């Protein structure tokens, strides 16, 4: 079950901007949809939407060779936003050929043909409706191949994932290799490329104090901490698990 807090979504179906060679005029032609939740209720306790989502996965495993294939779907669902949400569908063309000023000493009194920094927002609000609507949650699909061994290098995996409806340019490809340092400590090297960023590397640490308890900390985007101006993301994952017999 999901609680909708805040939403602002802009989906651009078409957009072109033209400047004449001599700079006499500008042409903007665009078609887009703009969605926003109730902006009058922004507190953490406010409920601006209710939704539901679930995850699903399917695993094919060969126990003899310790080879597995995993197909997974995450965040498959939607959120229904309340009746005070805004929905605007804009399909418009704007032609701008400048402004004419007859008295430079009294610009404030000149007629600037309605052009201002808020002109585009005026178009949006003039075509908006205060209505409830539903939006799907960006779904993540992934496919992964994993191989395990009993030696120093105890596992390796490769995978690919893609997030829908967020403008992700290409799928993200990733790989991880883990090694046994001691009977209670595993470490791993993570590499990934694609998605919204370039090449990234990361590290993985897992502590197993006994057969029932383990703690994990990892990051697939260490580049973001070391070279923040060159990277697109920073992330840290922490997990504590206990197996109940």
C-alpha positions in Angstrom: 0.0 0.0 0.0 1.4 3.4 -1.0 0.8 7.0 0.3 1.1 9.7 -2.4 2.9 12.7 -0.9 4.0 15.1 -3.7 4.1 14.8 -7.5 5.2 16.9 -10.4 5.4 15.2 -13.8 6.1 16.7 -17.2 5.7 14.5 -20.3 6.8 16.2 -23.5 5.4 14.6 -26.6 6.7 17.2 -29.1 8.9 20.3 -28.8 10.6 22.5 -31.3 12.3 25.9 -30.9 13.3 27.9 -33.9 15.3 31.2 -34.1 15.3 33.0 -37.4 18.7 33.5 -39.1 18.6 37.3 -38.6 17.1 37.0 -35.1 13.9 38.8 -36.0 11.6 36.2 -34.4 11.3 33.0 -32.3 8.9 30.1 -32.8 8.0 27.6 -30.1 5.8 24.6 -31.0 5.1 22.1 -28.2 2.7 19.5 -27.0 3.0 18.2 -23.4 1.1 17.1 -20.3 1.7 18.4 -16.9 0.6 16.7 -13.7 0.9 18.0 -10.2 -0.5 16.9 -6.8 -2.4 19.2 -4.4 0.1 22.0 -3.8 -1.9 23.4 -0.8 -1.2 20.3 1.3 2.6 19.6 1.5 3.0 18.4 5.1 4.3 14.9 5.7 1.0 13.8 7.3 -1.1 15.0 4.3 -2.4 12.2 2.1 -2.6 13.5 -1.5 -2.9 10.0 -3.1 -3.4 6.3 -2.4 -1.9 3.5 -4.4 -0.6 0.0 -4.5 2.4 -1.8 -5.9 4.1 -5.2 -5.8 7.3 -7.0 -6.8 7.5 -10.3 -8.6 10.4 -12.5 -9.6 11.1 -15.9 -11.3 14.2 -17.9 -10.7 15.6 -20.9 -12.7 18.3 -22.6 -10.8 20.6 -25.6 -11.4 21.7 -26.7 -7.9 24.4 -29.0 -9.3 26.2 -26.4 -11.3 25.2 -23.5 -8.9 24.0 -21.5 -11.9 20.8 -19.4 -11.6 18.8 -17.1 -13.9 16.5 -14.5 -12.3 13.8 -12.4 -13.9 12.3 -9.6 -11.7 9.8 -6.9 -11.8 9.8 -4.1 -9.2 7.3 -1.4 -8.4 4.5 -2.7 -10.6 1.5 -0.5 -9.6 -0.1 3.0 -9.6 -1.1 5.9 -7.4 -4.6 7.6 -7.5 -4.1 11.3 -6.8 -6.9 13.3 -5.1 -9.5 15.5 -6.8 -7.5 18.6 -5.9 -4.7 17.5 -8.2 -4.0 19.5 -11.4 -3.8 18.0 -14.9 -2.9 20.2 -17.9 -2.7 19.1 -21.6 -1.0 21.8 -23.7 -0.8 21.8 -27.5 0.3 25.3 -28.6 2.5 27.4 -30.9 4.0 30.7 -29.8 5.4 33.3 -32.2 7.5 36.0 -30.6 8.9 38.9 -32.7 10.1 41.1 -29.9 8.6 44.1 -28.1 8.3 47.7 -29.2 9.3 50.5 -26.7 8.4 54.0 -27.6 9.6 55.6 -24.4 12.8 54.1 -23.0 12.5 56.3 -19.9 9.1 54.8 -18.9 9.4 51.1 -19.8 7.0 50.1 -16.9 4.1 51.8 -18.7 4.8 50.3 -22.1 2.6 47.5 -23.6 4.9 44.5 -23.9 2.2 42.4 -25.7 1.6 40.3 -22.6 5.0 38.7 -22.7 6.6 38.0 -19.3 8.5 35.3 -17.5 5.2 33.7 -16.4 3.7 33.5 -19.9 4.3 29.7 -20.3 2.8 29.1 -16.8 -0.2 31.2 -17.7 -0.7 28.8 -20.7 -0.5 25.8 -18.5 -2.9 27.0 -15.9 -5.4 28.3 -18.5 -5.6 24.7 -19.9 -5.6 22.9 -16.5 -8.4 21.0 -14.7 -8.6 20.2 -11.0 -9.4 16.6 -11.3 -8.4 13.2 -9.8 -6.1 11.1 -12.0 -4.0 7.9 -11.9 -0.4 7.5 -12.8 1.6 4.3 -13.1 4.7 4.0 -10.9 7.9 3.7 -13.0 8.4 -0.1 -13.3 11.8 -1.7 -13.1 12.5 -4.9 -15.1 15.7 -6.8 -14.6 17.4 -10.0 -15.8 20.4 -11.5 -13.9 22.7 -14.5 -14.3 24.7 -15.8 -11.2 27.3 -18.4 -10.9 28.7 -19.7 -7.5 31.9 -21.6 -6.6 33.4 -23.0 -3.5 36.8 -21.4 -3.8 38.3 -18.0 -3.0 36.1 -16.4 -5.7 32.8 -17.7 -4.6 30.3 -15.9 -6.9 30.0 -13.8 -10.0 26.9 -12.2 -11.6 26.0 -10.1 -14.6 22.7 -8.4 -15.2 20.7 -5.7 -16.9 17.8 -3.6 -15.8 15.6 -0.8 -17.2 13.2 1.6 -15.6 10.1 2.6 -17.7 8.4 6.0 -18.0 11.3 8.1 -16.6 13.2 8.8 -19.8 16.0 6.4 -19.1 18.2 6.7 -22.2 19.7 3.2 -22.2 19.4 0.0 -20.0 21.9 -0.3 -17.1 24.4 -3.1 -17.3 26.1 -4.4 -14.1 28.4 -7.1 -12.8 29.6 -8.2 -9.4 32.3 -10.6 -8.2 32.6 -11.7 -4.6 35.4 -13.3 -2.7 35.7 -15.1 0.7 38.2 -13.3 3.0 37.5 -15.2 6.2 34.7 -17.5 7.2 32.7 -14.5 8.4 33.6 -11.8 5.8 32.9 -11.6 2.1 33.9 -8.7 -0.1 32.9 -7.8 -3.7 33.7 -5.5 -6.6 30.7 -3.9 -8.5 30.8 -2.4 -12.0 27.9 -0.8 -13.8 27.4 1.2 -16.9 24.3 2.9 -18.5 21.0 4.1 -17.2 21.4 7.8 -16.4 25.2 7.7 -15.9 28.4 6.5 -17.4 30.8 3.9 -15.9 30.7 3.4 -12.1 32.5 1.1 -9.7 31.5 0.1 -6.2 32.3 -2.2 -3.3 30.4 -4.9 -1.3 30.9 -6.1 2.2 29.0 -8.9 4.0 29.5 -10.1 7.5 28.2 -13.5 8.5 28.5 -14.1 12.3 26.6 -17.4 12.1 24.3 -19.3 9.8 21.3 -17.3 10.7 22.6 -13.7 10.8 24.3 -11.5 8.2 24.8 -7.8 7.7 25.6 -6.1 4.3 26.8 -2.7 3.2 27.5 -1.8 -0.4 27.6 1.0 -2.9 27.5 0.7 -6.7 28.4 4.4 -7.2 31.6 5.1 -5.3 32.6 7.3 -8.2 30.0 9.8 -7.0 31.8 10.2 -3.6 35.3 10.4 -5.1 34.5 12.5 -8.2 31.2 14.2 -7.4 31.5 16.6 -10.4 32.0 13.8 -12.9 29.4 11.3 -11.6 25.6 11.3 -11.8 24.7 9.4 -8.7 25.7 8.4 -5.2 24.2 5.5 -3.3 24.6 3.3 -0.2 22.8 0.0 0.6 22.6 -1.4 4.1 20.9 -4.7 5.0 20.6 -6.6 8.3 19.0 -10.1 8.0 18.2 -12.8 10.5 16.9 -16.2 9.5 14.2 -17.6 11.8 14.3 -21.4 12.0 
